[in-house]
Amino acid sequence: KIFMIEFKNVSVTYPGGVKALNNISLDIKEGDFVIIVGMSGAGKSTLLRTVNNLVKPSEGEVIVNSKNVTKASKKELKAIRSDIGMIFQTFNLVNRSSVLKNVLTGRLSQVSTLRSIFGLWPKEDKEIAFESLNKVEILEKAYVRGSNLSGGQQQRVGIARALAQKPKVMLADEPVASLDPITSRVVMQYLKQINQELGITTIVNLHFLDLAKEFGERLIGLKDGELVYDGKVDDVSDQDFENIYGRAIKSSDLLGPVAILFSVFSFFQIGFNLEDFKRNLANRSIVTDPLFNPKWEWAIENASQALLETIQIAILASILGCFIALPLSFYASRATNQTTITYYIYKSFLNFIRTIPDLFWAMLFTVAVGIGPFAGVLALIMFSMAIMGKLLSETIDSIDLGPLEAAKASGAKHNQAVFSSALPQILPNFTAYFLYIFELCIRASVILGLVGAGGVGRIIETQRIFLRFDRITPIIVLILIAVIAIEQFSVWLRRKIL
């Protein structure tokens, strides 16, 4: 047998000086079934991830199928990764996508970005996906959502996704750590069967010694990033396991809030004057008397069209602003943009437009394009972009990176990985944020009218100048009715969609 994988003096040092691997040299033959054991932090996952360069060695190099993974260019690395399947502890499925779509992620390296975005999968790729599902006996779940599967079923889908790559090497990072004992053995049996029937070189990280003894052929033991055992499973003794294993220690920290103290301090800084409050309260009849004598006929006749314009401004601005913010948010997130310069450019841009109030944008655009609804639309586009950009980029920062990592490990391009694995995770949030921003835009578009940016606000401002609160009151009531109706529709739509 030839060597399928070669570790040559591999060391990995993480930022902060943590030595995860120290001068590891190993040769793994084609078709071998190898199990790596060791305590938490021993370097098992790090060693496994150097095989497909998800972790780049600080020193040394890794050779896979006679190709230098460590020194490969981006294009070469994608081709190498397409031959290396990977199975993850946390399954790394896109829960909102069907089982079939998750498995087809393994074929991303073989199709163009446009085909993958629009789901135009070649017939051959679909057949491969179905064959892979059949191999792990879960074909009947092809059109079921990932979130509706049990843990064992999800891991079988993970195996099918890796099989769909038609790999020469299979990496399994703690594949049974989240499963019960019976299901764990079933998953290990599938991995062993695939190794024996297809001849795929397989490396599995495990914590469970009984599974290592039952399914392994060759055992590799790591401790503190160093190789402490390499031999046949049948030859390993209890003393060898004692030399390999140790205990991981957990710690946690608590941080106390200071918001109450800040709120008390702020209250004494606002300049509240009780005497001024009493004096203004005595003149309340100037406002309150007209409020109870609303001119409904006048409001309906003169403000209905302006109110409709207000809603139209909010609809157009929120749609354009939110959809412009969608791609910007991916560039403004560390999870999906690994280029430091572009990350800070997009992040700074979103922060900049968020610091400028919507009223200022409206005044700016009324000067630039003139008084009217177009200025209001432009102002609220900036307003919508700013809010959606912040909310969505923070949501992307907190997504499950497992599916994204799984897609990249299969050799997918970055954009393909983001579209297939990250976008489905944030779409429910995007929908909810959009509806929320639309509600905000309805309110904001009323205010923007005060500076000439279209809508009903201009009428309110004119009537305020003449103290015609009898006309303002029915306009406010109409706005309130419109806002409540829109909010109820928004709640209903969120329930339907989410």
C-alpha positions as CSV (number, residue, x, y, z in Angstrom):
1,K,0.0,0.0,0.0
2,I,1.1,3.5,-0.7
3,F,0.9,6.3,1.8
4,M,-2.3,8.3,1.4
5,I,-1.5,10.8,4.2
6,E,1.8,11.9,5.5
7,F,2.4,14.2,8.5
8,K,6.0,15.6,8.3
9,N,7.2,17.3,11.5
10,V,3.8,19.0,11.9
11,S,3.5,21.7,14.6
12,V,0.6,24.1,15.3
13,T,0.8,27.1,17.5
14,Y,-2.4,29.1,18.0
15,P,-2.4,32.8,18.7
16,G,-1.4,33.5,22.2
17,G,1.4,30.8,22.1
18,V,-0.8,27.7,22.7
19,K,1.0,24.7,21.3
20,A,-1.7,22.4,19.9
21,L,0.7,20.0,18.0
22,N,4.4,19.5,18.6
23,N,6.5,17.9,15.8
24,I,4.1,15.2,14.7
25,S,5.3,12.7,12.1
26,L,2.9,10.0,10.8
27,D,2.3,8.0,7.7
28,I,-1.2,6.6,7.0
29,K,-1.6,4.0,4.2
30,E,-4.3,4.0,1.6
31,G,-7.4,2.2,2.9
32,D,-6.4,2.3,6.6
33,F,-9.0,2.8,9.3
34,V,-7.2,4.8,12.0
35,I,-8.6,6.0,15.4
36,I,-7.1,8.9,17.3
37,V,-7.6,9.1,21.0
38,G,-6.6,11.6,23.7
39,M,-8.0,13.9,26.4
40,S,-9.7,17.2,25.6
41,G,-7.1,19.6,24.3
42,A,-4.7,16.9,23.3
43,G,-4.7,18.0,19.7
44,K,-6.9,15.4,18.1
45,S,-9.2,17.8,16.2
46,T,-6.2,20.0,15.3
47,L,-4.3,17.1,13.8
48,L,-7.4,16.0,11.9
49,R,-8.0,19.5,10.5
50,T,-4.5,19.9,9.2
51,V,-5.3,17.1,6.7
52,N,-7.7,19.5,4.8
53,N,-5.9,22.7,5.9
54,L,-8.8,23.9,8.0
55,V,-6.0,24.4,10.4
56,K,-2.7,25.4,8.8
57,P,0.5,24.0,10.4
58,S,2.8,26.6,11.9
59,E,5.7,24.2,11.0
60,G,6.0,21.1,8.8
61,E,3.7,19.9,6.1
62,V,0.9,17.5,5.3
63,I,0.8,15.4,2.1
64,V,-2.5,13.9,0.9
65,N,-2.5,11.6,-2.1
66,S,1.0,12.9,-3.1
67,K,-0.2,16.5,-3.0
68,N,1.2,19.0,-0.5
69,V,-1.8,20.4,1.3
70,T,0.1,22.9,3.4
71,K,1.7,24.7,0.5
72,A,-1.2,24.4,-1.9
73,S,-2.7,27.6,-3.5
74,K,-6.3,28.4,-3.0
75,K,-7.3,26.8,-6.3
76,E,-5.3,23.7,-5.6
77,L,-6.6,23.5,-2.0
78,K,-10.2,23.5,-3.2
79,A,-9.4,20.6,-5.6
80,I,-7.7,18.7,-2.7
81,R,-10.6,19.2,-0.3
82,S,-13.0,17.8,-2.9
83,D,-11.3,14.5,-2.3
84,I,-11.5,14.7,1.5
85,G,-14.8,14.1,3.1
86,M,-15.4,15.4,6.7
87,I,-17.9,14.4,9.3
88,F,-18.4,16.6,12.3
89,Q,-19.4,16.1,15.9
90,T,-22.3,18.6,15.8
91,F,-23.4,17.3,12.4
92,N,-23.1,20.8,10.8
93,L,-26.4,20.5,8.8
94,V,-28.5,23.4,7.7
95,N,-31.5,22.6,9.8
96,R,-34.0,24.6,7.6
97,S,-32.9,22.8,4.4
98,S,-34.0,19.4,3.3
99,V,-31.8,16.3,3.8
100,L,-31.2,16.2,0.0
101,K,-30.0,19.8,-0.1
102,N,-27.7,19.1,2.8
103,V,-26.2,16.1,1.0
104,L,-25.8,18.1,-2.2
105,T,-23.5,20.4,-0.3
106,G,-20.9,17.7,-0.9
107,R,-21.1,18.3,-4.6
108,L,-20.6,22.1,-4.4
109,S,-17.0,21.8,-5.7
110,Q,-18.2,20.2,-8.9
111,V,-20.8,22.8,-9.9
112,S,-20.6,26.5,-10.8
113,T,-21.7,29.2,-8.3
114,L,-24.7,30.2,-10.3
115,R,-26.0,26.6,-10.5
116,S,-25.6,26.1,-6.8
117,I,-27.3,29.4,-6.0
118,F,-30.4,28.6,-8.1
119,G,-30.4,24.9,-7.2
120,L,-29.9,23.8,-10.8
121,W,-28.1,20.6,-9.8
122,P,-27.1,18.2,-12.6
123,K,-29.0,14.9,-12.7
124,E,-25.8,13.0,-12.0
125,D,-25.2,15.0,-8.8
126,K,-28.7,14.2,-7.6
127,E,-28.2,10.5,-8.3
128,I,-24.9,10.6,-6.3
129,A,-26.8,12.2,-3.4
130,F,-29.5,9.6,-3.5
131,E,-26.9,6.8,-3.7
132,S,-25.1,8.3,-0.7
133,L,-28.3,8.5,1.4
134,N,-29.1,4.9,0.4
135,K,-25.7,3.8,1.6
136,V,-26.5,4.9,5.1
137,E,-30.1,3.7,4.8
138,I,-31.9,7.0,5.2
139,L,-33.1,7.5,1.6
140,E,-36.7,7.8,2.7
141,K,-35.8,11.1,4.6
142,A,-34.5,12.9,1.5
143,Y,-37.2,15.6,1.5
144,V,-37.5,16.0,5.2
145,R,-36.1,19.1,6.9
146,G,-32.8,18.5,8.8
147,S,-34.3,19.9,12.0
148,N,-36.9,17.1,12.0
149,L,-34.3,14.3,12.3
150,S,-33.0,12.6,15.4
151,G,-29.3,13.0,16.3
152,G,-28.4,9.6,14.8
153,Q,-30.2,10.4,11.6
154,Q,-28.5,13.8,11.3
155,Q,-25.1,12.2,11.6
156,R,-26.0,9.6,8.9
157,V,-26.9,12.6,6.7
158,G,-23.5,14.0,7.6
159,I,-21.9,10.8,6.4
160,A,-23.9,10.9,3.2
161,R,-22.8,14.4,2.6
162,A,-19.2,13.4,2.9
163,L,-19.8,10.3,0.7
164,A,-21.4,12.5,-2.0
165,Q,-17.9,14.1,-2.6
166,K,-16.6,10.7,-3.8
167,P,-13.7,11.1,-1.4
168,K,-10.4,9.3,-1.2
169,V,-10.1,10.3,2.5
170,M,-12.7,10.4,5.2
171,L,-12.2,12.5,8.3
172,A,-14.6,12.0,11.3
173,D,-14.2,14.5,14.2
174,E,-15.8,13.0,17.3
175,P,-18.7,11.7,15.2
176,V,-20.5,10.0,18.1
177,A,-19.8,12.4,20.9
178,S,-23.4,13.7,20.8
179,L,-25.1,10.3,20.4
180,D,-26.4,7.6,22.7
181,P,-24.4,4.4,23.0
182,I,-26.6,2.3,20.6
183,T,-26.7,5.0,17.9
184,S,-22.9,5.5,18.4
185,R,-22.3,1.9,17.4
186,V,-24.6,2.2,14.4
187,V,-22.7,5.2,13.1
188,M,-19.3,3.6,13.7
189,Q,-20.6,0.5,11.8
190,Y,-21.4,2.7,8.8
191,L,-18.0,4.3,8.9
192,K,-16.3,0.9,9.1
193,Q,-18.5,-0.5,6.3
194,I,-17.7,2.4,4.0
195,N,-14.0,1.9,4.7
196,Q,-14.1,-1.8,3.9
197,E,-16.4,-1.7,0.9
198,L,-15.1,1.5,-0.8
199,G,-11.5,1.4,0.4
200,I,-11.7,5.0,1.6
201,T,-8.8,5.9,4.0
202,T,-10.6,6.8,7.2
203,I,-9.4,8.7,10.3
204,V,-11.8,9.0,13.3
205,N,-11.3,11.0,16.6
206,L,-12.9,9.2,19.5
207,H,-13.3,9.6,23.3
208,F,-14.8,6.2,23.9
209,L,-12.2,3.5,24.5
210,D,-14.6,0.6,23.9
211,L,-15.5,1.9,20.5
212,A,-11.8,2.4,19.7
213,K,-11.1,-1.2,20.6
214,E,-14.1,-2.6,18.8
215,F,-13.8,-0.8,15.5
216,G,-10.2,0.4,15.2
217,E,-7.3,-1.2,13.5
218,R,-4.6,1.3,14.2
219,L,-4.6,3.5,17.3
220,I,-2.9,6.9,17.6
221,G,-2.6,8.5,21.0
222,L,-2.0,12.2,21.6
223,K,-1.2,14.0,24.8
224,D,-0.5,17.7,25.1
225,G,0.0,17.9,21.3
226,E,2.6,15.1,21.2
227,L,2.4,11.6,19.8
228,V,2.5,9.1,22.7
229,Y,1.2,6.0,21.1
230,D,1.1,4.6,17.5
231,G,0.3,0.9,17.1
232,K,-2.3,-1.8,16.6
233,V,-5.5,-1.5,18.7
234,D,-5.1,-5.2,19.7
235,D,-1.7,-4.4,21.3
236,V,-2.8,-1.4,23.4
237,S,-2.9,-2.0,27.1
238,D,-4.8,-0.2,30.0
239,Q,-1.5,1.3,31.0
240,D,-1.2,2.8,27.5
241,F,-4.6,4.4,27.9
242,E,-3.7,5.8,31.3
243,N,-0.7,7.4,29.7
244,I,-2.8,9.0,27.1
245,Y,-5.8,10.3,29.1
246,G,-6.3,13.1,31.6
247,R,-9.1,15.5,32.7
248,A,-10.2,18.7,31.3
249,I,-11.0,21.6,33.7
250,K,-13.8,24.1,33.1
251,S,-14.1,27.6,34.5
252,S,-16.5,30.4,34.1
253,D,-16.7,34.1,34.9
254,L,-19.5,36.4,35.8
255,L,-19.9,40.1,35.0
256,G,-22.2,42.4,37.0
257,P,-24.4,45.0,35.3
258,V,-24.0,48.7,35.8
259,A,-27.1,49.9,33.9
260,I,-29.1,50.9,37.0
261,L,-26.4,53.3,38.2
262,F,-26.0,54.8,34.7
263,S,-29.8,55.3,34.5
264,V,-30.0,57.2,37.8
265,F,-27.1,59.4,36.8
266,S,-28.7,60.2,33.5
267,F,-32.0,61.2,35.1
268,F,-30.3,64.0,37.1
269,Q,-28.6,65.3,33.9
270,I,-31.7,66.0,31.8
271,G,-32.5,69.3,33.5
272,F,-36.1,68.6,34.7
273,N,-37.7,71.7,36.2
274,L,-40.8,71.2,38.3
275,E,-41.9,74.9,38.1
276,D,-41.8,75.0,34.3
277,F,-43.8,71.8,34.2
278,K,-46.5,73.3,36.5
279,R,-46.7,76.5,34.4
280,N,-47.0,74.6,31.1
281,L,-49.6,72.3,32.6
282,A,-51.8,75.4,33.4
283,N,-51.9,76.2,29.7
284,R,-53.0,72.8,28.6
285,S,-56.4,73.9,27.4
286,I,-54.8,75.4,24.2
287,V,-54.0,71.9,23.1
288,T,-56.6,69.7,24.9
289,D,-59.8,71.6,23.9
290,P,-59.3,71.1,20.1
291,L,-58.3,67.5,20.7
292,F,-61.8,66.6,21.8
293,N,-63.4,68.3,18.8
294,P,-61.7,66.5,15.8
295,K,-62.5,67.6,12.2
296,W,-62.9,64.1,10.7
297,E,-64.3,65.3,7.3
298,W,-61.4,67.7,6.8
299,A,-58.8,65.0,7.7
300,I,-60.2,62.3,5.4
301,E,-60.6,64.8,2.5
302,N,-57.1,66.4,2.9
303,A,-54.9,63.9,4.6
304,S,-55.9,60.5,3.1
305,Q,-53.7,60.8,0.0
306,A,-50.7,62.0,2.1
307,L,-51.2,59.1,4.5
308,L,-51.1,56.7,1.5
309,E,-48.0,58.4,0.3
310,T,-46.4,57.9,3.8
311,I,-47.1,54.1,3.6
312,Q,-45.7,53.9,0.0
313,I,-42.5,55.7,1.1
314,A,-42.1,53.2,3.9
315,I,-42.7,50.2,1.7
316,L,-40.3,51.2,-1.0
317,A,-37.6,52.4,1.3
318,S,-37.7,49.3,3.6
319,I,-37.6,46.9,0.7
320,L,-34.7,48.6,-1.1
321,G,-32.7,49.4,2.1
322,C,-33.1,45.9,3.6
323,F,-32.1,44.1,0.4
324,I,-29.1,46.3,-0.2
325,A,-28.0,45.6,3.4
326,L,-28.3,41.8,3.0
327,P,-25.0,41.4,1.0
328,L,-23.3,44.2,3.0
329,S,-24.1,42.3,6.2
330,F,-22.1,39.3,5.1
331,Y,-19.1,41.4,4.3
332,A,-19.5,43.1,7.7
333,S,-19.4,39.9,9.6
334,R,-16.3,38.1,10.8
335,A,-18.0,34.7,10.3
336,T,-18.3,35.2,6.5
337,N,-15.6,37.7,5.7
338,Q,-12.1,36.6,6.6
339,T,-10.4,39.5,4.9
340,T,-9.6,42.1,7.6
341,I,-9.5,45.1,5.3
342,T,-12.8,44.6,3.6
343,Y,-14.4,43.6,6.9
344,Y,-13.4,46.9,8.5
345,I,-14.5,48.9,5.4
346,Y,-18.0,47.5,5.3
347,K,-18.3,47.5,9.1
348,S,-17.2,51.1,9.3
349,F,-19.6,52.1,6.5
350,L,-22.6,50.5,8.3
351,N,-21.5,52.2,11.5
352,F,-21.2,55.6,9.8
353,I,-24.7,55.6,8.3
354,R,-26.2,54.4,11.6
355,T,-24.7,57.4,13.4
356,I,-26.6,59.8,11.2
357,P,-30.3,60.3,12.2
358,D,-33.0,59.7,9.7
359,L,-34.2,63.3,10.1
360,F,-30.8,64.6,9.1
361,W,-30.8,62.3,6.0
362,A,-34.1,63.7,5.1
363,M,-32.9,67.3,5.4
364,L,-29.8,66.4,3.3
365,F,-31.8,64.8,0.6
366,T,-34.4,67.5,0.4
367,V,-31.5,69.9,-0.4
368,A,-30.0,67.4,-2.9
369,V,-33.1,66.2,-4.8
370,G,-35.8,68.7,-3.7
371,I,-38.8,68.6,-1.4
372,G,-41.1,65.6,-1.9
373,P,-41.4,61.9,-1.3
374,F,-38.3,60.9,-3.3
375,A,-36.2,62.6,-0.6
376,G,-38.1,60.6,2.0
377,V,-37.5,57.4,0.2
378,L,-33.7,58.0,0.0
379,A,-33.6,59.0,3.7
380,L,-35.4,55.9,4.8
381,I,-33.3,53.6,2.5
382,M,-30.2,54.8,4.5
383,F,-32.2,54.3,7.8
384,S,-33.2,50.8,6.8
385,M,-29.7,49.9,5.6
386,A,-28.2,51.0,8.9
387,I,-30.6,49.0,11.1
388,M,-30.7,45.9,9.0
389,G,-26.9,46.0,8.5
390,K,-26.4,46.1,12.3
391,L,-29.0,43.4,13.2
392,L,-28.1,41.1,10.4
393,S,-24.3,41.3,10.7
394,E,-24.6,40.5,14.4
395,T,-26.9,37.6,13.6
396,I,-24.4,36.2,11.1
397,D,-21.7,36.5,13.7
398,S,-23.7,34.1,15.9
399,I,-24.7,31.5,13.3
400,D,-23.6,27.9,13.5
401,L,-20.4,27.9,11.6
402,G,-20.4,24.1,11.3
403,P,-22.4,23.9,8.0
404,L,-20.2,26.7,6.5
405,E,-17.1,24.8,7.6
406,A,-18.5,21.5,6.1
407,A,-19.2,23.2,2.8
408,K,-15.6,24.6,2.6
409,A,-14.2,21.3,3.6
410,S,-15.9,19.8,0.6
411,G,-14.0,22.2,-1.7
412,A,-16.8,24.7,-2.2
413,K,-16.0,28.2,-3.2
414,H,-16.5,30.8,-0.5
415,N,-19.6,32.3,-2.0
416,Q,-21.1,28.9,-2.6
417,A,-20.5,28.0,1.0
418,V,-22.0,31.2,2.3
419,F,-25.1,30.9,0.1
420,S,-25.8,27.2,0.8
421,S,-24.9,27.1,4.5
422,A,-25.1,30.6,6.1
423,L,-27.9,32.3,4.2
424,P,-30.6,29.6,5.1
425,Q,-29.7,30.1,8.7
426,I,-30.3,33.9,8.8
427,L,-33.3,34.1,6.4
428,P,-35.9,33.7,9.2
429,N,-34.2,36.5,11.1
430,F,-34.0,38.6,7.9
431,T,-37.7,38.3,7.4
432,A,-38.5,39.2,11.0
433,Y,-36.1,42.2,10.9
434,F,-37.6,43.4,7.6
435,L,-41.1,43.4,9.0
436,Y,-39.9,45.2,12.1
437,I,-38.0,47.8,10.0
438,F,-41.0,48.3,7.8
439,E,-43.0,49.2,11.0
440,L,-40.3,51.7,12.0
441,C,-40.3,53.2,8.5
442,I,-44.0,53.9,8.8
443,R,-43.5,55.9,11.9
444,A,-40.3,57.6,10.6
445,S,-41.9,58.6,7.3
446,V,-44.5,60.6,9.3
447,I,-41.7,62.6,11.0
448,L,-39.7,63.1,7.8
449,G,-42.6,64.9,6.3
450,L,-42.0,67.7,8.9
451,V,-38.9,68.7,6.9
452,G,-40.5,68.3,3.5
453,A,-39.6,64.7,2.7
454,G,-43.1,63.7,1.6
455,G,-46.0,62.1,3.4
456,V,-48.5,63.2,5.9
457,G,-45.9,64.9,8.2
458,R,-46.0,68.1,6.2
459,I,-49.7,68.5,6.7
460,I,-49.3,67.9,10.5
461,E,-46.5,70.5,10.7
462,T,-48.7,73.1,8.8
463,Q,-51.6,72.6,11.1
464,R,-49.4,72.7,14.2
465,I,-48.1,76.1,13.3
466,F,-51.7,77.4,13.3
467,L,-52.6,75.4,16.5
468,R,-55.2,73.4,14.6
469,F,-55.1,70.4,16.8
470,D,-58.7,69.6,15.9
471,R,-57.3,68.7,12.5
472,I,-54.2,67.0,13.8
473,T,-56.1,64.7,16.1
474,P,-57.9,62.7,13.4
475,I,-54.7,62.5,11.3
476,I,-52.9,60.9,14.3
477,V,-55.8,58.5,14.8
478,L,-55.7,57.5,11.2
479,I,-51.9,56.9,11.5
480,L,-52.5,54.9,14.6
481,I,-55.1,52.7,12.9
482,A,-52.7,52.2,10.0
483,V,-49.8,51.3,12.2
484,I,-51.9,48.8,14.3
485,A,-53.2,47.1,11.2
486,I,-49.7,46.8,9.7
487,E,-48.3,45.4,13.0
488,Q,-51.1,42.8,13.2
489,F,-50.5,41.8,9.6
490,S,-46.7,41.7,10.4
491,V,-47.4,39.3,13.3
492,W,-49.6,37.1,11.2
493,L,-47.0,37.0,8.4
494,R,-44.2,36.2,10.7
495,R,-46.1,33.2,12.1
496,K,-46.9,32.0,8.6
497,I,-43.3,32.3,7.3
498,L,-41.3,31.4,10.5
